[in-house]
Amino acid sequence: MARSFAFLLTISSLLSGSLGQTGLAPKQYLSLPLGSIRPTGWLYDQLMVQTNGLAGHEHEFYDYVSETDWMGGPSYYSSLEEGNWIATLLVTMFNAMVPNGILVNNSGIIQRTQEFLDYVLDHQDSTGWMGPEVNTTKPRYLWGRYPFMFGAIQMVEYNPDLTDTVVNALYKFVTLANQMLHNNAEGIEPWTQTRWEDFVITLQWLYDFHPNGNEALLIDTMEQLKYTGVPWEQVFEAQWHGVNMAEGLKALPATYRFTHNQSDLDRASEGWDLLFQYHGRPSGIYAADEYLAGLEAVRGTELCLVVVTKPFRGSYLYQVIGDPKYVDRVERIAYNALPAELTGDFWSRQYLQQQNQIAAKNMTPNPFANDGPYSNVFGLEPNYPCCTVNHPQGWPKFITNAFVTTTDQSSLAQVYLGPFQTETTLATENPVTVTVNTIYPFSDSLNTTITAAKAFTYYVRIPSWVVNGTISINGGEPTAVSPNNGLQAVPVKAGTTTFTLNLPAEITTESRPHGSIAVHRGPLHYAFDISRTSKVLTENAEQPLAKDLEFDATTAWEYAIDPSTLQFVNNPPASGALPSPVFDSGLPPLSMTVTACPINWPVAGSTFASSPPTNPACTGAQKTITLTPYGATKLRIGEFPVFTAK
């Protein structure tokens, strides 16, 4: 079957107009090496909260990490050797904690990731195989190595002294993998078939930076991976596993680089749009409680899906294709869906989040077609352990993809807005430092200072939701922004350049099923934060901060709102600094007020809201309620029935 499909794809490639083109097509933009971009301000604090939470302590007590067989321990979850058939355990933890440790300069994390890298490479066998299958009879499947390779690449970016060791080890594995793929797709099983694009991206990194005369081997391995894998051109028409879909979003852009077929990019763009049209959420992400879940507000979105779609996949699509719709959505996911699925202190996480979430508890019955009743509890490993180790990659990879260079490396662009400091050297030996001072997305203004040895053109993304945005350069009069393909050009002279962006946005509403609406302003989605009680369900014996928590509503949530009465409220912090953490109830400085009235809105079972009622009648007096940023809510209504106030 795979070989027949490979033959058809080969013929299709020959007929597509790419005949005669060889090598890899260039990206539109290039990422910067790990360590070039640093978070500052509230974003640095957010990463410190993560480091001081579950992510930074799992190695101390969580068996799948602390006793992993990747380092000779007894813990063994599945034959895929990535920790779970959905996501990874130690190898994804490695992939996440490499940038986490470096971005906050945590010497303990940096040391542990180095020890892990050393152990795996020191135990690579003579065939080139890496991983806990060495010297065992465990089956050898390829995919478990892919997250490890991503982590290793990041370590090389940060510490070039590791280059020869890592690159040589990767080539040993690539040579073996190529032989296996040609041997009737040895090492391929259903999960590996869906995630072949991760290996392709590693191969392309080798091709771009360390080809070492192996270009033919690398291209052939890319082709074999695609031709023995899932045909992503067709998957967007199917009901598919949500995290696999997120992984596969980058498959066609990665394919384009070696096929040179414009149809690969066109289909990737079309598939992205279809995915969010039929499954999208106001929080920026799409619904998938295992499988794609449609538009209903009580269906779930997995935390692994959030962190997989947000930082790397959406960024990769932008870097290859150049369409700002990808980074607009990634920013929405980062500032809404990601923080909503973790407690403010980052010690407990959900497996699934809901747009309308009136309780987080053991739900019987539950609204999830393929997941268990414990899925929306905040805890150590509700439902599955994958998100426990997967979630730490969200913020670090958002940060490390916040800036890019043009292909010729003559210009630098900020594509994610927030507080950052970036140091890099552009073409013609032009060292550049950029400091962005802001509390965005909790403010509309950003102040940027650039120092450069030589003149160049700097770019900054202007999001699609900005209305009447202005820029003031070097203290001059504000002028209207005029972005081209989402990027505002800023001329930078040798020396120091400063500019201030003001990026206001209007309150907008989004139509949702059953005549309901969602509320937005700028990158933030606003929801009614339901007051809650907290009950400890379980507590880890070794680490009491790792708890499973039940949240129950303590206030009414059954409201319809009149969208014509929405008012934006901004209470900026007097000190200029946001609270730590900022993504928890009552802490963000932004809110909205709206006229609401109580309605009959039944629950389904006893633990989740039914669909928002269409054209409901008010059952009591009108009142003013407050909406707050979705990411700070843990129980919420994010999709409201509507009425007209009198």
SULWOVEN-V504302 format. One record per backbone hydrogen bond with DSSP energy under -1.0 kcal/mol. NH is the residue of the N-H (numbers start at 1). CO is the residue of the C=O. If there is no record, write none. Layout:
((NH:CO) (NH:CO))
This chain:
((5:1) (6:2) (7:3) (8:4) (9:5) (10:6) (11:7) (12:8) (13:9) (14:10) (15:11) (21:18) (25:257) (28:319) (29:319) (30:405) (36:33) (38:421) (40:419) (43:40) (44:40) (45:41) (46:42) (47:43) (48:44) (49:45) (50:46) (51:47) (52:48) (54:346) (57:54) (58:54) (60:57) (61:58) (62:58) (65:62) (66:62) (67:63) (69:75) (71:68) (72:69) (73:68) (75:67) (81:78) (89:82) (93:89) (94:90) (95:91) (96:92) (97:93) (98:94) (100:96) (101:97) (102:98) (103:99) (104:100) (106:101) (110:106) (111:107) (112:108) (113:109) (114:110) (115:111) (116:112) (117:113) (118:114) (119:115) (120:116) (121:117) (122:118) (123:119) (124:121) (125:129) (128:125) (134:131) (136:133) (142:187) (145:142) (146:143) (149:145) (150:146) (151:147) (152:148) (153:149) (154:150) (155:151) (156:152) (157:153) (158:154) (159:155) (162:159) (163:160) (166:162) (167:163) (168:164) (169:165) (170:166) (171:167) (172:168) (173:169) (174:170) (175:171) (176:172) (177:173) (178:174) (179:175) (180:176) (181:177) (182:178) (183:179) (184:182) (185:181) (186:180) (188:185) (193:189) (198:195) (200:196) (201:197) (202:198) (203:199) (204:200) (205:201) (206:202) (207:203) (208:204) (209:205) (210:206) (214:211) (218:214) (219:215) (220:216) (221:217) (222:218) (223:219) (224:220) (225:221) (226:222) (227:223) (228:224) (229:226) (230:193) (232:230) (234:231) (237:234) (238:235) (242:290) (245:241) (246:242) (247:243) (248:244) (251:248) (254:250) (255:251) (256:252) (257:253) (258:255) (259:255) (260:256) (264:261) (266:262) (267:263) (268:264) (269:265) (270:266) (271:267) (272:268) (273:269) (274:270) (275:271) (276:272) (277:273) (278:274) (279:275) (280:276) (281:285) (284:281) (287:279) (288:300) (289:291) (290:288) (291:289) (292:240) (293:287) (299:296) (301:353) (302:288) (303:351) (306:302) (307:303) (308:304) (309:305) (310:306) (313:308) (314:309) (316:312) (317:313) (318:314) (319:315) (320:316) (321:317) (322:318) (326:323) (328:324) (329:325) (330:326) (331:327) (332:328) (333:329) (334:330) (335:331) (337:283) (338:333) (340:336) (341:338) (342:339) (343:348) (346:343) (349:379) (350:341) (351:375) (352:375) (353:301) (355:297) (356:297) (357:636) (360:551) (363:373) (375:372) (377:374) (378:549) (379:349) (384:382) (390:386) (391:387) (393:390) (394:391) (397:393) (398:394) (399:395) (400:396) (402:399) (404:413) (405:30) (406:411) (409:406) (413:404) (414:459) (415:402) (416:402) (421:38) (422:434) (423:36) (424:432) (426:430) (427:409) (430:426) (432:424) (433:451) (434:422) (435:449) (436:420) (437:447) (442:439) (446:501) (447:437) (448:499) (449:435) (450:497) (451:433) (452:495) (453:431) (456:492) (458:490) (459:412) (460:488) (461:414) (462:486) (466:463) (467:504) (470:502) (471:479) (472:500) (474:498) (476:473) (479:471) (481:469) (484:487) (487:484) (488:460) (490:458) (492:456) (495:452) (497:450) (499:448) (500:472) (501:446) (502:470) (503:444) (508:520) (510:518) (512:516) (516:513) (517:640) (518:510) (520:508) (521:524) (524:521) (526:519) (527:628) (528:637) (530:635) (533:552) (535:550) (537:548) (540:546) (546:543) (547:545) (548:538) (549:378) (550:535) (551:360) (552:533) (554:531) (559:557) (560:597) (561:641) (562:595) (565:562) (566:563) (567:593) (569:591) (571:589) (576:573) (584:582) (587:584) (591:569) (592:627) (593:567) (594:625) (596:623) (597:560) (599:558) (604:608) (608:604) (610:602) (619:598) (623:596) (625:594) (627:592) (628:527) (630:525) (632:629) (633:630) (636:357) (637:528) (640:517) (643:561))
